[in-house]
């Protein structure tokens, strides 16, 4: 059974959003707790960099996983 590419892309996007939300929720809570909830501009920037790094790794990993699925289905 072949799955249309657009449905796989939609599923990839939804997976990316759900996984990203869960990771960011845990990271933000952990970082804010670690920092004592007193956040300065520098702390906000640092937290943003940390979240951006994890978001990049998440996006890259999910994209590679879905590329493998698409390659298996359509080749």
PyMOL Python script that loads the backbone (N, CA, C, O; Angstrom):
from pymol import cmd

cmd.read_pdbstr("""\
ATOM      1  N   UNK A   1       0.842  -1.178   0.000  1.00  0.00           N
ATOM      2  CA  UNK A   1       0.000   0.000   0.000  1.00  0.00           C
ATOM      3  C   UNK A   1       0.888   1.243   0.000  1.00  0.00           C
ATOM      4  O   UNK A   1       1.702   1.432   0.904  1.00  0.00           O
ATOM      5  N   UNK A   2       0.729   2.072  -1.001  1.00  0.00           N
ATOM      6  CA  UNK A   2       1.511   3.300  -1.089  1.00  0.00           C
ATOM      7  C   UNK A   2       0.742   4.442  -0.449  1.00  0.00           C
ATOM      8  O   UNK A   2      -0.470   4.578  -0.617  1.00  0.00           O
ATOM      9  N   UNK A   3       1.472   5.248   0.279  1.00  0.00           N
ATOM     10  CA  UNK A   3       0.895   6.414   0.935  1.00  0.00           C
ATOM     11  C   UNK A   3       1.311   7.639   0.135  1.00  0.00           C
ATOM     12  O   UNK A   3       2.476   7.773  -0.240  1.00  0.00           O
ATOM     13  N   UNK A   4       0.374   8.524  -0.124  1.00  0.00           N
ATOM     14  CA  UNK A   4       0.695   9.740  -0.871  1.00  0.00           C
ATOM     15  C   UNK A   4       1.698  10.586  -0.116  1.00  0.00           C
ATOM     16  O   UNK A   4       1.638  10.703   1.108  1.00  0.00           O
ATOM     17  N   UNK A   5       2.627  11.177  -0.865  1.00  0.00           N
ATOM     18  CA  UNK A   5       3.697  11.972  -0.263  1.00  0.00           C
ATOM     19  C   UNK A   5       3.141  13.132   0.556  1.00  0.00           C
ATOM     20  O   UNK A   5       3.690  13.466   1.606  1.00  0.00           O
ATOM     21  N   UNK A   6       2.063  13.745   0.090  1.00  0.00           N
ATOM     22  CA  UNK A   6       1.537  14.900   0.829  1.00  0.00           C
ATOM     23  C   UNK A   6       1.029  14.504   2.207  1.00  0.00           C
ATOM     24  O   UNK A   6       1.107  15.292   3.150  1.00  0.00           O
ATOM     25  N   UNK A   7       0.503  13.272   2.330  1.00  0.00           N
ATOM     26  CA  UNK A   7       0.057  12.813   3.645  1.00  0.00           C
ATOM     27  C   UNK A   7       1.249  12.542   4.561  1.00  0.00           C
ATOM     28  O   UNK A   7       1.190  12.800   5.763  1.00  0.00           O
ATOM     29  N   UNK A   8       2.320  12.025   3.987  1.00  0.00           N
ATOM     30  CA  UNK A   8       3.531  11.808   4.773  1.00  0.00           C
ATOM     31  C   UNK A   8       4.128  13.140   5.225  1.00  0.00           C
ATOM     32  O   UNK A   8       4.610  13.260   6.351  1.00  0.00           O
ATOM     33  N   UNK A   9       4.094  14.138   4.342  1.00  0.00           N
ATOM     34  CA  UNK A   9       4.609  15.459   4.713  1.00  0.00           C
ATOM     35  C   UNK A   9       3.752  16.084   5.819  1.00  0.00           C
ATOM     36  O   UNK A   9       4.276  16.714   6.738  1.00  0.00           O
ATOM     37  N   UNK A  10       2.443  15.905   5.725  1.00  0.00           N
ATOM     38  CA  UNK A  10       1.551  16.422   6.769  1.00  0.00           C
ATOM     39  C   UNK A  10       1.808  15.709   8.092  1.00  0.00           C
ATOM     40  O   UNK A  10       1.846  16.341   9.148  1.00  0.00           O
ATOM     41  N   UNK A  11       1.982  14.397   8.029  1.00  0.00           N
ATOM     42  CA  UNK A  11       2.276  13.632   9.232  1.00  0.00           C
ATOM     43  C   UNK A  11       3.618  14.049   9.818  1.00  0.00           C
ATOM     44  O   UNK A  11       3.764  14.145  11.037  1.00  0.00           O
ATOM     45  N   UNK A  12       4.591  14.296   8.959  1.00  0.00           N
ATOM     46  CA  UNK A  12       5.900  14.771   9.420  1.00  0.00           C
ATOM     47  C   UNK A  12       5.766  16.108  10.142  1.00  0.00           C
ATOM     48  O   UNK A  12       6.331  16.300  11.218  1.00  0.00           O
ATOM     49  N   UNK A  13       5.018  17.028   9.547  1.00  0.00           N
ATOM     50  CA  UNK A  13       4.834  18.338  10.162  1.00  0.00           C
ATOM     51  C   UNK A  13       4.137  18.225  11.508  1.00  0.00           C
ATOM     52  O   UNK A  13       4.543  18.874  12.472  1.00  0.00           O
ATOM     53  N   UNK A  14       3.106  17.417  11.585  1.00  0.00           N
ATOM     54  CA  UNK A  14       2.386  17.247  12.844  1.00  0.00           C
ATOM     55  C   UNK A  14       3.291  16.607  13.894  1.00  0.00           C
ATOM     56  O   UNK A  14       3.293  17.025  15.052  1.00  0.00           O
ATOM     57  N   UNK A  15       4.051  15.605  13.497  1.00  0.00           N
ATOM     58  CA  UNK A  15       4.988  14.958  14.417  1.00  0.00           C
ATOM     59  C   UNK A  15       6.008  15.964  14.927  1.00  0.00           C
ATOM     60  O   UNK A  15       6.335  15.982  16.114  1.00  0.00           O
ATOM     61  N   UNK A  16       6.504  16.790  14.036  1.00  0.00           N
ATOM     62  CA  UNK A  16       7.481  17.809  14.404  1.00  0.00           C
ATOM     63  C   UNK A  16       6.895  18.774  15.442  1.00  0.00           C
ATOM     64  O   UNK A  16       7.570  19.128  16.409  1.00  0.00           O
ATOM     65  N   UNK A  17       5.668  19.190  15.246  1.00  0.00           N
ATOM     66  CA  UNK A  17       5.017  20.124  16.175  1.00  0.00           C
ATOM     67  C   UNK A  17       4.800  19.459  17.540  1.00  0.00           C
ATOM     68  O   UNK A  17       5.089  20.064  18.573  1.00  0.00           O
ATOM     69  N   UNK A  18       4.300  18.233  17.550  1.00  0.00           N
ATOM     70  CA  UNK A  18       4.006  17.547  18.808  1.00  0.00           C
ATOM     71  C   UNK A  18       5.287  17.258  19.585  1.00  0.00           C
ATOM     72  O   UNK A  18       5.369  17.527  20.784  1.00  0.00           O
ATOM     73  N   UNK A  19       6.281  16.710  18.900  1.00  0.00           N
ATOM     74  CA  UNK A  19       7.554  16.412  19.567  1.00  0.00           C
ATOM     75  C   UNK A  19       8.214  17.700  20.050  1.00  0.00           C
ATOM     76  O   UNK A  19       8.738  17.749  21.163  1.00  0.00           O
ATOM     77  N   UNK A  20       8.192  18.739  19.224  1.00  0.00           N
ATOM     78  CA  UNK A  20       8.775  20.019  19.608  1.00  0.00           C
ATOM     79  C   UNK A  20       8.095  20.618  20.822  1.00  0.00           C
ATOM     80  O   UNK A  20       8.761  21.146  21.712  1.00  0.00           O
ATOM     81  N   UNK A  21       6.784  20.541  20.866  1.00  0.00           N
ATOM     82  CA  UNK A  21       6.052  21.066  22.009  1.00  0.00           C
ATOM     83  C   UNK A  21       6.453  20.325  23.285  1.00  0.00           C
ATOM     84  O   UNK A  21       6.706  20.957  24.310  1.00  0.00           O
ATOM     85  N   UNK A  22       6.511  19.006  23.233  1.00  0.00           N
ATOM     86  CA  UNK A  22       6.869  18.218  24.413  1.00  0.00           C
ATOM     87  C   UNK A  22       8.291  18.524  24.887  1.00  0.00           C
ATOM     88  O   UNK A  22       8.526  18.700  26.083  1.00  0.00           O
ATOM     89  N   UNK A  23       9.228  18.587  23.952  1.00  0.00           N
ATOM     90  CA  UNK A  23      10.616  18.881  24.317  1.00  0.00           C
ATOM     91  C   UNK A  23      10.722  20.287  24.912  1.00  0.00           C
ATOM     92  O   UNK A  23      11.356  20.474  25.950  1.00  0.00           O
ATOM     93  N   UNK A  24      10.108  21.266  24.265  1.00  0.00           N
ATOM     94  CA  UNK A  24      10.183  22.636  24.762  1.00  0.00           C
ATOM     95  C   UNK A  24       9.506  22.793  26.119  1.00  0.00           C
ATOM     96  O   UNK A  24       9.986  23.540  26.971  1.00  0.00           O
ATOM     97  N   UNK A  25       8.400  22.096  26.322  1.00  0.00           N
ATOM     98  CA  UNK A  25       7.717  22.163  27.601  1.00  0.00           C
ATOM     99  C   UNK A  25       8.634  21.695  28.730  1.00  0.00           C
ATOM    100  O   UNK A  25       8.752  22.356  29.762  1.00  0.00           O
ATOM    101  N   UNK A  26       9.278  20.553  28.522  1.00  0.00           N
ATOM    102  CA  UNK A  26      10.192  20.010  29.532  1.00  0.00           C
ATOM    103  C   UNK A  26      11.416  20.914  29.695  1.00  0.00           C
ATOM    104  O   UNK A  26      11.824  21.208  30.819  1.00  0.00           O
ATOM    105  N   UNK A  27      12.000  21.354  28.583  1.00  0.00           N
ATOM    106  CA  UNK A  27      13.182  22.209  28.661  1.00  0.00           C
ATOM    107  C   UNK A  27      12.900  23.529  29.366  1.00  0.00           C
ATOM    108  O   UNK A  27      13.662  23.943  30.239  1.00  0.00           O
ATOM    109  N   UNK A  28      11.817  24.186  28.994  1.00  0.00           N
ATOM    110  CA  UNK A  28      11.505  25.484  29.596  1.00  0.00           C
ATOM    111  C   UNK A  28      11.263  25.314  31.093  1.00  0.00           C
ATOM    112  O   UNK A  28      11.780  26.091  31.895  1.00  0.00           O
ATOM    113  N   UNK A  29      10.492  24.317  31.470  1.00  0.00           N
ATOM    114  CA  UNK A  29      10.248  24.106  32.899  1.00  0.00           C
ATOM    115  C   UNK A  29      11.562  23.836  33.626  1.00  0.00           C
ATOM    116  O   UNK A  29      11.826  24.433  34.669  1.00  0.00           O
ATOM    117  N   UNK A  30      12.390  22.938  33.081  1.00  0.00           N
ATOM    118  CA  UNK A  30      13.660  22.587  33.732  1.00  0.00           C
ATOM    119  C   UNK A  30      14.588  23.787  33.836  1.00  0.00           C
ATOM    120  O   UNK A  30      15.191  24.022  34.882  1.00  0.00           O
ATOM    121  N   UNK A  31      14.701  24.540  32.763  1.00  0.00           N
ATOM    122  CA  UNK A  31      15.612  25.694  32.758  1.00  0.00           C
ATOM    123  C   UNK A  31      15.103  26.777  33.699  1.00  0.00           C
ATOM    124  O   UNK A  31      15.884  27.342  34.465  1.00  0.00           O
ATOM    125  N   UNK A  32      13.806  27.075  33.654  1.00  0.00           N
ATOM    126  CA  UNK A  32      13.266  28.087  34.557  1.00  0.00           C
ATOM    127  C   UNK A  32      13.429  27.664  36.014  1.00  0.00           C
ATOM    128  O   UNK A  32      13.787  28.480  36.863  1.00  0.00           O
ATOM    129  N   UNK A  33      13.171  26.414  36.299  1.00  0.00           N
ATOM    130  CA  UNK A  33      13.345  25.916  37.666  1.00  0.00           C
ATOM    131  C   UNK A  33      14.808  26.024  38.091  1.00  0.00           C
ATOM    132  O   UNK A  33      15.109  26.463  39.200  1.00  0.00           O
ATOM    133  N   UNK A  34      15.708  25.621  37.202  1.00  0.00           N
ATOM    134  CA  UNK A  34      17.141  25.690  37.488  1.00  0.00           C
ATOM    135  C   UNK A  34      17.583  27.127  37.737  1.00  0.00           C
ATOM    136  O   UNK A  34      18.417  27.382  38.605  1.00  0.00           O
ATOM    137  N   UNK A  35      17.030  28.056  36.981  1.00  0.00           N
ATOM    138  CA  UNK A  35      17.396  29.460  37.104  1.00  0.00           C
ATOM    139  C   UNK A  35      16.631  30.185  38.215  1.00  0.00           C
ATOM    140  O   UNK A  35      16.858  31.375  38.435  1.00  0.00           O
ATOM    141  N   UNK A  36      15.749  29.507  38.901  1.00  0.00           N
ATOM    142  CA  UNK A  36      15.019  30.110  40.004  1.00  0.00           C
ATOM    143  C   UNK A  36      13.920  31.071  39.575  1.00  0.00           C
ATOM    144  O   UNK A  36      13.495  31.903  40.376  1.00  0.00           O
ATOM    145  N   UNK A  37      13.451  30.984  38.344  1.00  0.00           N
ATOM    146  CA  UNK A  37      12.362  31.790  37.793  1.00  0.00           C
ATOM    147  C   UNK A  37      12.671  33.283  37.745  1.00  0.00           C
ATOM    148  O   UNK A  37      11.777  34.080  37.462  1.00  0.00           O
ATOM    149  N   UNK A  38      13.887  33.673  38.009  1.00  0.00           N
ATOM    150  CA  UNK A  38      14.300  35.067  37.899  1.00  0.00           C
ATOM    151  C   UNK A  38      15.125  35.192  36.626  1.00  0.00           C
ATOM    152  O   UNK A  38      16.334  34.961  36.645  1.00  0.00           O
ATOM    153  N   UNK A  39      14.484  35.555  35.526  1.00  0.00           N
ATOM    154  CA  UNK A  39      15.114  35.502  34.215  1.00  0.00           C
ATOM    155  C   UNK A  39      15.547  36.899  33.753  1.00  0.00           C
ATOM    156  O   UNK A  39      14.730  37.815  33.661  1.00  0.00           O
ATOM    157  N   UNK A  40      16.821  37.041  33.470  1.00  0.00           N
ATOM    158  CA  UNK A  40      17.366  38.270  32.887  1.00  0.00           C
ATOM    159  C   UNK A  40      17.440  38.105  31.372  1.00  0.00           C
ATOM    160  O   UNK A  40      17.246  37.003  30.858  1.00  0.00           O
ATOM    161  N   UNK A  41      17.715  39.182  30.664  1.00  0.00           N
ATOM    162  CA  UNK A  41      17.803  39.133  29.198  1.00  0.00           C
ATOM    163  C   UNK A  41      18.849  38.111  28.750  1.00  0.00           C
ATOM    164  O   UNK A  41      18.618  37.343  27.817  1.00  0.00           O
ATOM    165  N   UNK A  42      19.997  38.113  29.423  1.00  0.00           N
ATOM    166  CA  UNK A  42      21.047  37.158  29.069  1.00  0.00           C
ATOM    167  C   UNK A  42      20.568  35.723  29.269  1.00  0.00           C
ATOM    168  O   UNK A  42      20.857  34.848  28.453  1.00  0.00           O
ATOM    169  N   UNK A  43      19.845  35.488  30.343  1.00  0.00           N
ATOM    170  CA  UNK A  43      19.309  34.150  30.603  1.00  0.00           C
ATOM    171  C   UNK A  43      18.296  33.744  29.541  1.00  0.00           C
ATOM    172  O   UNK A  43      18.291  32.602  29.083  1.00  0.00           O
ATOM    173  N   UNK A  44      17.432  34.690  29.150  1.00  0.00           N
ATOM    174  CA  UNK A  44      16.468  34.409  28.088  1.00  0.00           C
ATOM    175  C   UNK A  44      17.181  34.045  26.784  1.00  0.00           C
ATOM    176  O   UNK A  44      16.775  33.114  26.089  1.00  0.00           O
ATOM    177  N   UNK A  45      18.236  34.777  26.459  1.00  0.00           N
ATOM    178  CA  UNK A  45      18.988  34.494  25.232  1.00  0.00           C
ATOM    179  C   UNK A  45      19.636  33.120  25.307  1.00  0.00           C
ATOM    180  O   UNK A  45      19.622  32.363  24.337  1.00  0.00           O
ATOM    181  N   UNK A  46      20.203  32.805  26.463  1.00  0.00           N
ATOM    182  CA  UNK A  46      20.832  31.497  26.644  1.00  0.00           C
ATOM    183  C   UNK A  46      19.805  30.390  26.500  1.00  0.00           C
ATOM    184  O   UNK A  46      20.052  29.388  25.829  1.00  0.00           O
ATOM    185  N   UNK A  47      18.655  30.570  27.130  1.00  0.00           N
ATOM    186  CA  UNK A  47      17.598  29.576  27.035  1.00  0.00           C
ATOM    187  C   UNK A  47      17.140  29.424  25.580  1.00  0.00           C
ATOM    188  O   UNK A  47      16.897  28.308  25.120  1.00  0.00           O
ATOM    189  N   UNK A  48      17.025  30.531  24.866  1.00  0.00           N
ATOM    190  CA  UNK A  48      16.629  30.474  23.463  1.00  0.00           C
ATOM    191  C   UNK A  48      17.620  29.701  22.609  1.00  0.00           C
ATOM    192  O   UNK A  48      17.222  28.958  21.712  1.00  0.00           O
ATOM    193  N   UNK A  49      18.910  29.871  22.882  1.00  0.00           N
ATOM    194  CA  UNK A  49      19.937  29.132  22.137  1.00  0.00           C
ATOM    195  C   UNK A  49      19.833  27.635  22.420  1.00  0.00           C
ATOM    196  O   UNK A  49      19.921  26.813  21.508  1.00  0.00           O
ATOM    197  N   UNK A  50      19.646  27.298  23.679  1.00  0.00           N
ATOM    198  CA  UNK A  50      19.515  25.881  24.044  1.00  0.00           C
ATOM    199  C   UNK A  50      18.309  25.260  23.352  1.00  0.00           C
ATOM    200  O   UNK A  50      18.407  24.170  22.789  1.00  0.00           O
ATOM    201  N   UNK A  51      17.181  25.945  23.391  1.00  0.00           N
ATOM    202  CA  UNK A  51      15.974  25.432  22.741  1.00  0.00           C
ATOM    203  C   UNK A  51      16.170  25.349  21.231  1.00  0.00           C
ATOM    204  O   UNK A  51      15.707  24.396  20.603  1.00  0.00           O
ATOM    205  N   UNK A  52      16.846  26.328  20.640  1.00  0.00           N
ATOM    206  CA  UNK A  52      17.101  26.308  19.192  1.00  0.00           C
ATOM    207  C   UNK A  52      17.972  25.118  18.801  1.00  0.00           C
ATOM    208  O   UNK A  52      17.740  24.494  17.765  1.00  0.00           O
ATOM    209  N   UNK A  53      18.962  24.803  19.614  1.00  0.00           N
ATOM    210  CA  UNK A  53      19.823  23.654  19.321  1.00  0.00           C
ATOM    211  C   UNK A  53      19.018  22.367  19.347  1.00  0.00           C
ATOM    212  O   UNK A  53      19.123  21.545  18.437  1.00  0.00           O
ATOM    213  N   UNK A  54      18.209  22.189  20.396  1.00  0.00           N
ATOM    214  CA  UNK A  54      17.381  20.990  20.474  1.00  0.00           C
ATOM    215  C   UNK A  54      16.362  20.943  19.341  1.00  0.00           C
ATOM    216  O   UNK A  54      16.093  19.869  18.803  1.00  0.00           O
ATOM    217  N   UNK A  55      15.789  22.093  18.969  1.00  0.00           N
ATOM    218  CA  UNK A  55      14.831  22.138  17.869  1.00  0.00           C
ATOM    219  C   UNK A  55      15.493  21.744  16.554  1.00  0.00           C
ATOM    220  O   UNK A  55      14.899  21.024  15.751  1.00  0.00           O
ATOM    221  N   UNK A  56      16.707  22.206  16.331  1.00  0.00           N
ATOM    222  CA  UNK A  56      17.429  21.835  15.121  1.00  0.00           C
ATOM    223  C   UNK A  56      17.688  20.331  15.081  1.00  0.00           C
ATOM    224  O   UNK A  56      17.457  19.683  14.061  1.00  0.00           O
ATOM    225  N   UNK A  57      18.168  19.782  16.193  1.00  0.00           N
ATOM    226  CA  UNK A  57      18.436  18.337  16.236  1.00  0.00           C
ATOM    227  C   UNK A  57      17.149  17.541  16.033  1.00  0.00           C
ATOM    228  O   UNK A  57      17.143  16.536  15.322  1.00  0.00           O
ATOM    229  N   UNK A  58      16.074  17.984  16.650  1.00  0.00           N
ATOM    230  CA  UNK A  58      14.780  17.314  16.498  1.00  0.00           C
ATOM    231  C   UNK A  58      14.327  17.357  15.041  1.00  0.00           C
ATOM    232  O   UNK A  58      13.955  16.331  14.470  1.00  0.00           O
ATOM    233  N   UNK A  59      14.359  18.549  14.443  1.00  0.00           N
ATOM    234  CA  UNK A  59      13.920  18.691  13.061  1.00  0.00           C
ATOM    235  C   UNK A  59      14.736  17.857  12.096  1.00  0.00           C
ATOM    236  O   UNK A  59      14.190  17.230  11.189  1.00  0.00           O
ATOM    237  N   UNK A  60      16.040  17.850  12.291  1.00  0.00           N
ATOM    238  CA  UNK A  60      16.920  17.072  11.421  1.00  0.00           C
ATOM    239  C   UNK A  60      16.640  15.583  11.562  1.00  0.00           C
ATOM    240  O   UNK A  60      16.553  14.867  10.564  1.00  0.00           O
ATOM    241  N   UNK A  61      16.501  15.118  12.794  1.00  0.00           N
ATOM    242  CA  UNK A  61      16.261  13.691  13.029  1.00  0.00           C
ATOM    243  C   UNK A  61      14.929  13.249  12.440  1.00  0.00           C
ATOM    244  O   UNK A  61      14.853  12.204  11.794  1.00  0.00           O
ATOM    245  N   UNK A  62      13.879  14.033  12.657  1.00  0.00           N
ATOM    246  CA  UNK A  62      12.562  13.663  12.125  1.00  0.00           C
ATOM    247  C   UNK A  62      12.565  13.699  10.601  1.00  0.00           C
ATOM    248  O   UNK A  62      11.980  12.825   9.962  1.00  0.00           O
ATOM    249  N   UNK A  63      13.217  14.698  10.014  1.00  0.00           N
ATOM    250  CA  UNK A  63      13.299  14.776   8.549  1.00  0.00           C
ATOM    251  C   UNK A  63      13.997  13.548   7.978  1.00  0.00           C
ATOM    252  O   UNK A  63      13.543  12.981   6.984  1.00  0.00           O
ATOM    253  N   UNK A  64      15.097  13.134   8.599  1.00  0.00           N
ATOM    254  CA  UNK A  64      15.841  11.957   8.122  1.00  0.00           C
ATOM    255  C   UNK A  64      14.996  10.687   8.263  1.00  0.00           C
ATOM    256  O   UNK A  64      15.012   9.830   7.380  1.00  0.00           O
ATOM    257  N   UNK A  65      14.261  10.566   9.366  1.00  0.00           N
ATOM    258  CA  UNK A  65      13.399   9.404   9.551  1.00  0.00           C
ATOM    259  C   UNK A  65      12.334   9.339   8.457  1.00  0.00           C
ATOM    260  O   UNK A  65      12.105   8.279   7.874  1.00  0.00           O
ATOM    261  N   UNK A  66      11.686  10.467   8.181  1.00  0.00           N
ATOM    262  CA  UNK A  66      10.646  10.469   7.171  1.00  0.00           C
ATOM    263  C   UNK A  66      11.208  10.314   5.767  1.00  0.00           C
ATOM    264  O   UNK A  66      10.540   9.739   4.908  1.00  0.00           O
ATOM    265  N   UNK A  67      12.406  10.805   5.506  1.00  0.00           N
ATOM    266  CA  UNK A  67      13.028  10.569   4.201  1.00  0.00           C
ATOM    267  C   UNK A  67      13.252   9.078   3.981  1.00  0.00           C
ATOM    268  O   UNK A  67      13.035   8.576   2.878  1.00  0.00           O
ATOM    269  N   UNK A  68      13.681   8.369   5.016  1.00  0.00           N
ATOM    270  CA  UNK A  68      13.853   6.915   4.896  1.00  0.00           C
ATOM    271  C   UNK A  68      12.526   6.224   4.622  1.00  0.00           C
ATOM    272  O   UNK A  68      12.464   5.316   3.793  1.00  0.00           O
ATOM    273  N   UNK A  69      11.453   6.643   5.313  1.00  0.00           N
ATOM    274  CA  UNK A  69      10.141   6.049   5.081  1.00  0.00           C
ATOM    275  C   UNK A  69       9.700   6.284   3.656  1.00  0.00           C
ATOM    276  O   UNK A  69       9.249   5.354   2.987  1.00  0.00           O
ATOM    277  N   UNK A  70       9.821   7.517   3.175  1.00  0.00           N
ATOM    278  CA  UNK A  70       9.408   7.849   1.804  1.00  0.00           C
ATOM    279  C   UNK A  70      10.228   7.048   0.801  1.00  0.00           C
ATOM    280  O   UNK A  70       9.673   6.537  -0.172  1.00  0.00           O
ATOM    281  N   UNK A  71      11.518   6.928   1.013  1.00  0.00           N
ATOM    282  CA  UNK A  71      12.368   6.158   0.101  1.00  0.00           C
ATOM    283  C   UNK A  71      11.962   4.693   0.060  1.00  0.00           C
ATOM    284  O   UNK A  71      11.971   4.079  -1.007  1.00  0.00           O
ATOM    285  N   UNK A  72      11.609   4.132   1.194  1.00  0.00           N
ATOM    286  CA  UNK A  72      11.181   2.722   1.231  1.00  0.00           C
ATOM    287  C   UNK A  72       9.834   2.535   0.535  1.00  0.00           C
ATOM    288  O   UNK A  72       9.628   1.540  -0.160  1.00  0.00           O
ATOM    289  N   UNK A  73       8.924   3.479   0.716  1.00  0.00           N
ATOM    290  CA  UNK A  73       7.589   3.345   0.153  1.00  0.00           C
ATOM    291  C   UNK A  73       7.586   3.539  -1.360  1.00  0.00           C
ATOM    292  O   UNK A  73       6.873   2.830  -2.071  1.00  0.00           O
ATOM    293  N   UNK A  74       8.377   4.495  -1.861  1.00  0.00           N
ATOM    294  CA  UNK A  74       8.309   4.851  -3.266  1.00  0.00           C
ATOM    295  C   UNK A  74       9.448   4.314  -4.119  1.00  0.00           C
ATOM    296  O   UNK A  74       9.521   4.638  -5.305  1.00  0.00           O
ATOM    297  N   UNK A  75      10.333   3.508  -3.560  1.00  0.00           N
ATOM    298  CA  UNK A  75      11.396   2.930  -4.391  1.00  0.00           C
ATOM    299  C   UNK A  75      11.343   1.436  -4.400  1.00  0.00           C
ATOM    300  O   UNK A  75      12.166   0.793  -5.050  1.00  0.00           O
TER     301      UNK A  75
END
""", "prot")
cmd.dss("prot")
cmd.show_as("cartoon", "prot")
cmd.util.cbc("prot")
cmd.orient("prot")
